[in-house]
């Protein structure tokens, strides 16, 4: 675990001169814009997409975390559709198996104070692929399998953020607007 953390910190340091996408995250619900939970920064690296959460107010524990197909947080996160699966595999095999859904991300860890700040690495994704889709945090963990429950377990959507793209027109219930979350980092 310590080596992995050091690797991710090293990646963050070496990638700090590149552009990043900062995604505002809100609680999923009827009026998600009312409760901001923080941000998730997406940044390309040599090893895939570096995901840097800076979130507060989440239930402690391990949470399923996925990239969903549609760029919307409407309808309590359900307007985001299903997990991003451009090859139509219909298989939930986790973030590291090339035979499964591309939108499967590493599980998100939330500490006992409700904060999520541990960086994650999605080796099969990059900023361009993530753009125009939606990040969803689920209520419970993820077993990276369709057994015993499809898509890794509980599908209750508790938080949501749209990854902006130049080529996507947002729906009115989005928590961000196109191009509003692309920024240079230093």
C-alpha positions as CSV (number, residue, x, y, z in Angstrom):
1,X,0.0,0.0,0.0
2,X,2.8,2.4,0.9
3,X,4.6,1.8,-2.4
4,X,1.4,2.4,-4.3
5,X,0.8,5.6,-2.4
6,X,4.3,6.8,-3.2
7,X,3.9,5.9,-6.9
8,X,0.7,8.0,-7.0
9,X,2.3,10.9,-5.2
10,X,5.2,10.7,-7.7
11,X,2.8,10.7,-10.6
12,X,1.0,13.7,-9.2
13,X,4.3,15.6,-8.9
14,X,5.5,14.7,-12.4
15,X,2.2,15.5,-14.0
16,X,1.6,18.9,-12.3
17,X,2.6,20.9,-15.4
18,X,-0.1,19.3,-17.6
19,X,-3.7,20.4,-18.0
20,X,-6.3,18.7,-15.7
21,X,-10.0,18.4,-15.6
22,X,-11.6,19.5,-12.3
23,X,-15.0,17.9,-11.8
24,X,-17.4,19.5,-9.3
25,X,-19.2,16.7,-7.3
26,X,-22.6,17.1,-5.8
27,X,-24.9,14.9,-3.7
28,X,-27.2,12.9,-6.0
29,X,-30.8,13.9,-5.4
30,X,-33.7,15.9,-6.7
31,X,-31.7,19.2,-6.3
32,X,-28.0,18.1,-6.5
33,X,-26.8,21.7,-7.0
34,X,-27.7,22.5,-3.4
35,X,-25.0,20.3,-1.8
36,X,-21.5,20.5,-3.2
37,X,-19.2,17.7,-1.8
38,X,-16.0,18.9,-3.4
39,X,-14.1,18.1,-6.6
40,X,-12.4,15.2,-8.4
41,X,-9.4,16.1,-10.5
42,X,-8.7,14.0,-13.6
43,X,-5.2,14.1,-15.0
44,X,-3.5,12.1,-17.7
45,X,-0.3,10.2,-16.7
46,X,2.1,7.8,-18.3
47,X,0.1,5.0,-16.5
48,X,-3.5,6.0,-17.2
49,X,-5.9,8.4,-15.8
50,X,-4.9,9.8,-12.3
51,X,-8.0,10.5,-10.2
52,X,-7.5,12.8,-7.3
53,X,-10.6,13.2,-5.1
54,X,-11.0,16.1,-2.7
55,X,-14.4,15.3,-1.2
56,X,-16.2,15.8,2.1
57,X,-19.5,14.7,3.6
58,X,-19.6,11.2,2.3
59,X,-20.5,8.1,4.3
60,X,-17.3,6.4,5.6
61,X,-16.1,3.2,3.9
62,X,-15.4,1.8,0.5
63,X,-17.7,3.0,-2.3
64,X,-18.2,1.8,-5.9
65,X,-17.1,4.4,-8.3
66,X,-17.8,4.4,-12.0
67,X,-17.7,6.5,-15.2
68,X,-21.3,6.5,-16.6
69,X,-22.3,7.0,-20.3
70,X,-24.4,10.2,-20.3
71,X,-23.3,13.7,-19.3
72,X,-26.0,14.4,-16.7
73,X,-26.6,14.3,-13.0
74,X,-30.4,14.7,-13.5
75,X,-33.0,12.3,-11.9
76,X,-30.8,11.7,-8.8
77,X,-27.9,10.5,-11.0
78,X,-30.0,8.1,-13.1
79,X,-29.9,10.3,-16.2
80,X,-26.2,9.4,-16.4
81,X,-27.4,6.0,-17.8
82,X,-25.3,2.9,-17.4
83,X,-21.6,2.3,-16.8
84,X,-19.6,3.5,-19.8
85,X,-19.1,0.4,-22.0
86,X,-18.2,1.4,-25.6
87,X,-17.3,-2.2,-26.6
88,X,-20.7,-3.5,-25.3
89,X,-19.1,-6.1,-23.1
90,X,-21.9,-6.0,-20.5
91,X,-19.3,-7.4,-18.1
92,X,-18.4,-5.7,-14.8
93,X,-14.8,-7.0,-14.3
94,X,-13.2,-4.0,-12.6
95,X,-10.8,-1.3,-13.7
96,X,-7.9,-3.6,-14.7
97,X,-9.5,-6.3,-16.9
98,X,-9.6,-5.3,-20.6
99,X,-12.5,-7.6,-21.2
100,X,-15.0,-5.6,-19.1
101,X,-16.7,-2.2,-19.0
102,X,-14.3,0.7,-19.6
103,X,-16.1,2.8,-17.0
104,X,-15.3,0.6,-14.1
105,X,-13.0,2.6,-11.8
106,X,-11.1,1.6,-8.6
107,X,-13.2,1.7,-5.5
108,X,-13.2,5.1,-3.6
109,X,-12.1,5.1,0.0
110,X,-13.8,7.5,2.4
111,X,-12.3,7.9,5.9
112,X,-14.2,7.9,9.2
113,X,-14.6,11.7,9.0
114,X,-16.4,11.4,5.6
115,X,-13.4,12.7,3.5
116,X,-12.1,11.1,0.3
117,X,-8.6,12.2,-0.7
118,X,-6.7,9.0,-1.7
119,X,-5.7,9.2,-5.3
120,X,-6.7,6.4,-7.7
121,X,-5.4,5.2,-11.0
122,X,-7.5,4.0,-13.9
123,X,-5.0,2.5,-16.4
124,X,-7.5,2.0,-19.3
125,X,-8.7,5.6,-19.3
126,X,-7.5,9.1,-20.2
127,X,-8.9,12.6,-20.0
128,X,-10.2,12.5,-23.6
129,X,-12.1,9.2,-23.0
130,X,-13.6,10.5,-19.7
131,X,-14.8,13.8,-21.2
132,X,-18.5,14.0,-21.9
133,X,-19.4,11.3,-19.3
134,X,-20.4,11.3,-15.6
135,X,-18.6,10.2,-12.5
136,X,-20.9,8.5,-10.0
137,X,-20.1,7.4,-6.4
138,X,-22.3,4.5,-5.1
139,X,-23.5,3.9,-1.6
140,X,-21.6,0.7,-1.0
141,X,-18.5,-1.1,-2.1
142,X,-17.7,-2.9,-5.4
143,X,-16.6,-6.5,-5.8
144,X,-15.6,-6.0,-9.5
145,X,-17.9,-8.8,-10.6
146,X,-21.5,-9.4,-11.8
147,X,-21.8,-12.1,-9.1
148,X,-23.8,-12.3,-6.9
149,X,-25.2,-8.9,-8.0
150,X,-24.8,-7.3,-11.4
151,X,-22.3,-4.4,-11.7
152,X,-20.5,-5.1,-8.4
153,X,-23.2,-4.6,-5.9
154,X,-25.5,-1.8,-4.7
155,X,-26.4,0.6,-7.4
156,X,-27.7,3.4,-5.2
157,X,-26.1,6.6,-6.5
158,X,-25.1,9.0,-3.8
159,X,-22.9,11.6,-5.6
160,X,-22.4,12.8,-9.1
161,X,-20.2,15.0,-11.3
162,X,-20.2,15.6,-15.1
163,X,-16.8,15.6,-16.9
164,X,-17.1,18.5,-19.2
165,X,-16.3,18.3,-22.9
166,X,-16.2,20.8,-25.8
167,X,-18.5,18.5,-27.8
168,X,-21.3,18.0,-25.3
169,X,-24.3,20.2,-24.7
170,X,-25.3,19.7,-21.1
171,X,-28.8,19.2,-19.9
172,X,-30.2,21.9,-17.5
173,X,-29.8,19.7,-14.4
174,X,-26.0,19.4,-14.8
175,X,-23.7,20.5,-12.0
176,X,-21.3,22.0,-14.5
177,X,-21.2,23.5,-17.9
178,X,-19.1,22.5,-20.9
179,X,-15.5,23.6,-20.7
180,X,-16.0,25.0,-17.2
181,X,-13.9,22.4,-15.6
182,X,-10.8,22.4,-17.8
183,X,-7.9,24.2,-16.1
184,X,-4.2,24.4,-16.1
185,X,-2.5,23.2,-13.0
186,X,0.9,24.4,-11.8
